[in-house]
Amino acid sequence: MKIVLIGGTGLIGSKTAARLRSKGHDVLAASPNTGVNTITGEGLAEALVGADVVLDLANSPSFEDKAVLEFFQTSGRNLLAAETKAGVKHHIALSIVGTERLPENGYFKAKLVQEKLIKESSIPYTIVHSTQFLEFLKGIADTGTVGKVARISPAYFQPIAADDVADVMAAVAVGKPINGMIEIAGPERVRMNELVARYLKEINDPRTVEADTHALYFGSELNDQSLVPGDGARIGKIGFRDWLRQSQLAPAK
């Protein structure tokens, strides 16, 4: 089976590609630095020749509202059009738990537009809604930091390790399309400010964390339902402690 991973050299893409190759699949990790660009269309038709499955793991290089919307609109349209011509049998996209609950969040709004394009296409699909990656904890802290204090929402969330995400994406890639959505999350539901504080302490970051119910998460105030999955979500195996230990043992890149 030929499987094309758009954004296949990134965090999730590289891990997913390794899993699929280990099972004997023909995997093409496609990204601008490998000559495949979903914005310009460069190399796209050639990459999709003979492809059975496409995983869209691409991410916008900018998180500014207008730029991220234009990225997912343009990339989605170009990719789905090329897939239709190539006869792709299953389109898979990685999105975010809670996209529909935070309409004022520019990034979430752009992901909803991407999902709408997928649903309106003729290609069988599966959309995977993931909670936040544990690997993004520092980024969450950074966005809330002023001086030496990080003001972080105390809302619940259920972050997942990138390795668990890759396990799911690889499994979905060799499964049948469901023409619907599945949710995935980590095994621990915790308050965001508390986990960010634990993380900063573990890595010896001197910043302090203050809980602030009005702290914005990429433009949105959160409540305890904003970022958590519903019943029936697939739950990962790697908790914060194990993830931190593994990430500390991993060689620097």
Residue pairs with C-beta under 8 A, 6 or more apart in sequence:
1 25
1 26
1 52
1 53
1 174
2 25
2 26
2 27
2 28
2 50
2 51
2 52
2 53
3 20
3 25
3 26
3 27
3 28
3 51
3 52
3 53
3 54
3 55
3 173
4 27
4 28
4 30
4 47
4 48
4 51
4 53
4 54
4 55
5 13
5 16
5 17
5 27
5 28
5 29
5 30
5 54
5 55
5 57
6 13
6 30
6 31
6 36
6 38
6 54
6 55
6 56
6 57
6 58
6 75
6 79
7 13
7 30
7 31
7 56
7 57
7 58
7 59
8 14
8 16
8 17
8 27
8 28
8 29
8 30
8 31
8 34
8 55
8 57
9 29
9 31
9 33
9 34
10 31
10 57
10 58
10 59
11 133
11 135
11 162
12 57
12 94
12 162
12 165
12 166
12 169
13 29
13 31
13 55
13 57
14 29
15 162
15 163
15 165
15 166
16 55
16 57
16 166
16 169
16 170
16 173
17 27
17 29
18 166
19 166
19 167
19 170
20 27
20 170
20 173
20 174
21 27
23 170
23 174
25 173
25 174
28 47
28 51
30 36
30 43
30 47
31 58
32 42
34 43
35 42
35 43
36 42
36 43
36 44
36 47
37 43
37 44
38 44
38 58
38 74
38 75
38 78
38 79
39 71
39 74
39 75
39 78
41 78
41 82
44 78
44 79
44 82
45 82
45 85
45 86
48 54
48 82
48 83
48 85
48 86
48 88
49 86
50 86
51 83
51 86
51 88
52 88
52 89
52 90
53 88
53 89
53 90
53 91
53 92
53 173
53 174
54 79
54 83
54 88
54 90
54 91
54 92
55 92
55 93
55 94
55 169
55 173
56 75
56 76
56 79
56 91
56 92
56 93
56 94
56 114
57 94
57 169
58 75
60 67
60 68
60 71
60 72
60 107
60 110
61 67
61 71
62 68
62 71
63 106
63 107
63 218
64 106
65 106
65 107
65 109
65 110
65 219
66 106
68 106
68 107
68 110
69 106
69 109
69 110
69 113
71 110
72 110
72 111
72 113
72 114
73 110
73 113
73 114
73 117
75 114
76 113
76 114
76 117
76 118
77 117
80 91
80 117
80 118
80 121
80 123
83 91
83 121
83 123
84 121
84 122
84 123
88 123
89 123
89 124
89 177
90 123
90 124
90 125
90 126
90 173
90 176
90 177
91 118
91 121
91 123
91 124
91 125
91 126
91 177
92 125
92 126
92 127
92 128
92 169
92 172
92 173
92 177
93 114
93 115
93 118
93 125
93 126
93 127
93 128
94 128
94 130
94 165
94 169
95 111
95 114
95 115
95 127
95 128
95 129
95 130
95 181
96 107
96 108
96 111
96 129
96 130
96 131
96 132
97 129
97 130
97 131
97 183
97 185
97 227
97 228
97 229
97 233
98 108
98 129
98 226
98 227
98 228
99 108
99 111
99 112
99 115
99 129
100 112
101 225
101 226
102 108
102 220
102 222
102 226
103 109
103 112
104 219
104 220
105 217
105 218
105 219
105 220
106 218
106 219
107 218
107 219
108 218
108 220
115 127
118 125
118 127
119 125
124 177
124 179
125 177
125 179
126 172
126 175
126 177
126 178
126 179
126 180
126 181
126 182
127 180
127 181
127 182
128 168
128 169
128 172
128 181
128 182
128 183
128 184
129 181
129 182
129 183
129 184
129 229
130 160
130 165
130 168
130 183
130 184
130 185
131 157
131 158
131 159
131 160
131 183
131 184
131 185
131 186
131 227
131 228
131 229
132 140
132 157
132 159
132 160
132 227
133 159
133 160
133 161
133 162
133 165
134 159
134 160
134 161
134 162
134 186
134 238
134 240
134 243
135 161
135 162
135 247
136 159
137 159
137 195
137 196
137 199
138 199
138 203
140 152
140 192
140 196
140 217
141 150
141 152
141 196
141 199
141 200
141 205
141 207
141 209
142 150
143 217
143 218
144 150
144 151
144 152
144 196
144 212
144 215
144 216
145 151
145 207
148 206
148 207
148 208
149 207
149 208
149 209
149 210
150 196
150 200
150 207
150 208
150 209
150 210
151 209
151 210
151 211
151 212
151 215
152 192
152 193
152 196
152 197
152 209
152 210
152 211
152 212
152 215
153 192
153 193
153 211
153 212
153 213
153 215
153 216
153 217
153 221
153 222
154 191
154 192
154 193
154 194
154 211
154 212
154 213
155 191
155 192
155 213
155 217
155 222
155 223
155 224
155 226
155 227
156 189
156 190
156 191
156 192
156 224
156 227
156 228
157 189
157 190
157 191
157 192
157 195
157 227
157 228
158 185
158 186
158 188
158 189
158 190
158 227
158 228
158 229
159 185
159 186
159 188
159 190
159 195
159 240
160 184
160 185
160 186
160 236
160 238
161 186
161 236
161 238
161 243
163 238
163 246
164 184
164 186
164 236
164 237
164 238
165 184
165 236
167 236
168 182
168 184
168 234
168 236
172 182
182 233
182 234
183 229
183 230
183 232
183 233
183 234
184 229
184 233
184 234
184 235
184 236
185 228
185 229
185 233
185 234
185 235
185 236
186 235
186 236
186 238
186 239
186 240
187 235
187 236
187 237
187 238
187 239
188 239
188 240
189 228
190 240
191 211
192 217
192 222
193 209
193 210
193 211
193 212
195 240
196 209
197 208
197 209
198 240
199 205
199 240
199 244
200 207
200 209
202 244
213 221
214 221
215 221
217 226
217 227
220 226
238 246
